[in-house]
């Protein structure tokens, strides 16, 4: 018996080779993405400390103002969520009362 290579076998080898190279490319892409994230974080830290070093008082005032805006926003969101949850609870209680009384 003689083993004759078929055209499908060549295609299969080419496909398996391309899959392996895709894995290598994906691994490199992951490393590049992680490096870009680290660079971005370092740039943010640098800007933060540079702003603080140039004018500490103004920097702290701006930082506190920014944080207070964030807290007001979050407090508003929490109040809205509590109102929604109390409406849902009121509706649930009303539904239960109607079901029990009928």
Residue frames as qw, qx, qy, qz and C-alpha x, y, z in Angstrom:
[[0.000, 0.889, 0.457, 0.000, 0.00, 0.00, 0.00],
 [0.432, 0.200, 0.028, 0.879, 1.35, 3.42, -1.02],
 [0.108, -0.732, -0.436, 0.513, 0.46, 6.63, 0.83],
 [0.315, 0.461, 0.377, 0.739, -0.51, 9.26, -1.73],
 [0.079, -0.335, -0.355, 0.869, -0.85, 12.80, -0.38],
 [0.166, 0.699, 0.665, 0.206, -4.22, 14.29, -1.14],
 [0.139, 0.531, 0.088, 0.831, -4.92, 17.96, -1.85],
 [0.543, -0.735, -0.235, -0.331, -7.02, 18.09, 1.33],
 [0.802, -0.376, -0.192, 0.423, -4.04, 17.09, 3.41],
 [0.437, 0.229, 0.013, 0.870, -2.08, 20.09, 2.12],
 [0.236, -0.644, -0.207, -0.698, -5.02, 22.37, 2.94],
 [0.743, -0.605, -0.286, -0.027, -5.28, 20.84, 6.40],
 [0.708, -0.161, -0.142, 0.672, -1.59, 21.43, 7.12],
 [0.183, 0.400, 0.101, 0.892, -1.91, 25.03, 5.90],
 [0.466, -0.678, -0.287, -0.491, -4.98, 25.55, 8.08],
 [0.789, -0.506, -0.256, 0.235, -3.31, 24.13, 11.19],
 [0.564, 0.052, -0.060, 0.822, -0.25, 26.32, 10.57],
 [0.046, -0.542, -0.170, -0.822, -2.44, 29.42, 10.26],
 [0.638, -0.674, -0.313, -0.200, -4.24, 28.57, 13.51],
 [0.758, -0.323, -0.195, 0.532, -0.90, 28.31, 15.31],
 [0.349, 0.219, 0.041, 0.910, 0.24, 31.66, 13.90],
 [0.314, -0.666, -0.295, -0.609, -3.10, 33.20, 14.96],
 [0.730, -0.595, -0.303, 0.145, -2.46, 32.03, 18.53],
 [0.608, -0.117, -0.069, 0.782, 0.95, 33.69, 18.45],
 [0.064, 0.450, 0.220, 0.863, -0.58, 36.87, 17.03],
 [0.518, -0.701, -0.355, -0.337, -3.29, 36.86, 19.72],
 [0.733, -0.455, -0.242, 0.444, -0.64, 36.43, 22.42],
 [0.419, 0.087, 0.053, 0.902, 1.32, 39.38, 21.00],
 [0.183, -0.605, -0.336, -0.698, -1.87, 41.45, 20.80],
 [0.648, -0.670, -0.362, 0.001, -2.53, 40.72, 24.48],
 [0.647, -0.281, -0.119, 0.699, 0.97, 41.84, 25.43],
 [0.199, 0.316, 0.206, 0.904, 0.59, 45.01, 23.38],
 [0.382, -0.691, -0.390, -0.474, -2.79, 45.80, 24.99],
 [0.697, -0.593, -0.288, 0.280, -1.37, 45.29, 28.48],
 [0.535, -0.067, 0.009, 0.842, 1.59, 47.52, 27.65],
 [0.009, -0.498, -0.298, -0.814, -0.70, 50.27, 26.33],
 [0.545, -0.720, -0.382, -0.195, -2.84, 50.08, 29.50],
 [0.691, -0.435, -0.186, 0.547, 0.26, 50.39, 31.67],
 [0.349, 0.173, 0.140, 0.910, 1.49, 53.37, 29.65],
 [0.237, -0.645, -0.371, -0.624, -1.92, 55.03, 30.01],
 [0.657, -0.672, -0.330, 0.089, -1.93, 54.45, 33.79],
 [0.629, -0.240, -0.065, 0.737, 1.58, 55.85, 34.11],
 [0.159, 0.386, 0.245, 0.875, 0.63, 58.93, 32.09],
 [0.427, -0.729, -0.375, -0.383, -2.38, 59.51, 34.34],
 [0.709, -0.556, -0.228, 0.370, -0.24, 59.18, 37.46],
 [0.508, 0.028, 0.072, 0.858, 2.37, 61.51, 35.99],
 [0.060, -0.572, -0.304, -0.759, -0.26, 64.14, 35.16],
 [0.590, -0.714, -0.366, -0.093, -1.71, 63.80, 38.66],
 [0.689, -0.472, -0.110, 0.539, 1.64, 64.29, 40.41],
 [0.392, 0.226, 0.197, 0.870, 2.77, 66.97, 37.96],
 [0.210, -0.711, -0.339, -0.580, -0.39, 68.99, 38.63],
 [0.665, -0.696, -0.248, 0.110, 0.13, 68.60, 42.36],
 [0.680, -0.230, -0.004, 0.697, 3.80, 69.62, 42.18],
 [0.267, 0.416, 0.244, 0.834, 3.13, 72.76, 40.13],
 [0.270, -0.390, 0.106, -0.874, 0.42, 74.21, 42.36],
 [0.201, -0.124, -0.935, 0.265, -0.56, 72.12, 45.39],
 [0.216, 0.305, 0.506, -0.778, -3.27, 74.44, 46.73],
 [0.526, 0.323, -0.232, -0.752, -5.08, 74.84, 43.39],
 [0.409, 0.136, -0.875, -0.221, -4.70, 71.15, 42.70],
 [0.063, -0.186, -0.884, 0.424, -6.29, 70.17, 46.00],
 [0.359, 0.349, 0.264, -0.824, -9.13, 72.67, 45.52],
 [0.541, 0.292, -0.495, -0.614, -9.85, 71.29, 42.05],
 [0.314, 0.052, -0.948, 0.019, -9.62, 67.73, 43.32],
 [0.110, 0.254, 0.740, -0.613, -12.05, 68.39, 46.18],
 [0.462, 0.359, -0.013, -0.811, -14.46, 70.15, 43.80],
 [0.496, 0.225, -0.727, -0.418, -14.34, 67.19, 41.43],
 [0.200, -0.066, -0.947, 0.242, -14.90, 64.71, 44.25],
 [0.260, 0.295, 0.533, -0.749, -17.85, 66.68, 45.62],
 [0.545, 0.306, -0.300, -0.720, -19.48, 66.72, 42.16],
 [0.434, 0.113, -0.880, -0.156, -19.02, 62.97, 41.94],
 [0.035, -0.155, -0.850, 0.503, -20.52, 62.47, 45.41],
 [0.418, 0.311, 0.219, -0.825, -23.54, 64.64, 44.56],
 [0.553, 0.257, -0.569, -0.551, -24.09, 62.65, 41.38],
 [0.347, 0.015, -0.933, 0.090, -23.85, 59.33, 43.22],
 [0.141, 0.207, 0.667, -0.702, -26.15, 60.57, 45.99],
 [0.524, 0.293, -0.078, -0.796, -28.72, 61.55, 43.36],
 [0.543, 0.171, -0.756, -0.323, -28.48, 58.14, 41.74],
 [0.178, -0.060, -0.911, 0.368, -28.87, 56.39, 45.10],
 [0.327, 0.245, 0.419, -0.811, -31.93, 58.49, 45.94],
 [0.601, 0.267, -0.353, -0.665, -33.50, 57.60, 42.60],
 [0.456, 0.108, -0.881, -0.060, -32.74, 53.91, 43.14],
 [0.017, 0.126, 0.798, -0.589, -34.24, 54.01, 46.64],
 [0.484, 0.264, 0.134, -0.823, -37.39, 55.67, 45.29],
 [0.608, 0.220, -0.608, -0.461, -37.68, 53.03, 42.60],
 [0.326, 0.027, -0.925, 0.195, -37.18, 50.23, 45.09],
 [0.204, 0.188, 0.627, -0.728, -39.76, 51.68, 47.47],
 [0.585, 0.263, -0.161, -0.750, -42.22, 51.96, 44.56],
 [0.550, 0.158, -0.792, -0.214, -41.58, 48.32, 43.67],
 [0.133, -0.057, -0.873, 0.465, -42.01, 47.25, 47.30],
 [0.388, 0.221, 0.333, -0.830, -45.24, 49.26, 47.58],
 [0.638, 0.242, -0.422, -0.597, -46.55, 47.65, 44.40],
 [0.426, 0.103, -0.897, 0.051, -45.56, 44.19, 45.64],
 [0.078, 0.126, 0.741, -0.654, -47.31, 44.75, 49.00],
 [0.525, 0.257, 0.061, -0.809, -50.43, 46.02, 47.23],
 [0.605, 0.211, -0.661, -0.391, -50.42, 42.98, 44.94],
 [0.268, 0.012, -0.917, 0.296, -50.05, 40.61, 47.91],
 [0.267, 0.173, 0.534, -0.783, -52.89, 42.33, 49.82],
 [0.624, 0.251, -0.205, -0.711, -55.18, 42.04, 46.81],
 [0.556, 0.165, -0.797, -0.165, -54.28, 38.34, 46.33],
 [0.123, -0.035, -0.863, 0.489, -54.76, 37.53, 50.01],
 [0.357, 0.218, 0.397, -0.817, -58.05, 39.38, 50.29],
 [0.636, 0.251, -0.306, -0.662, -59.54, 37.71, 47.21]]
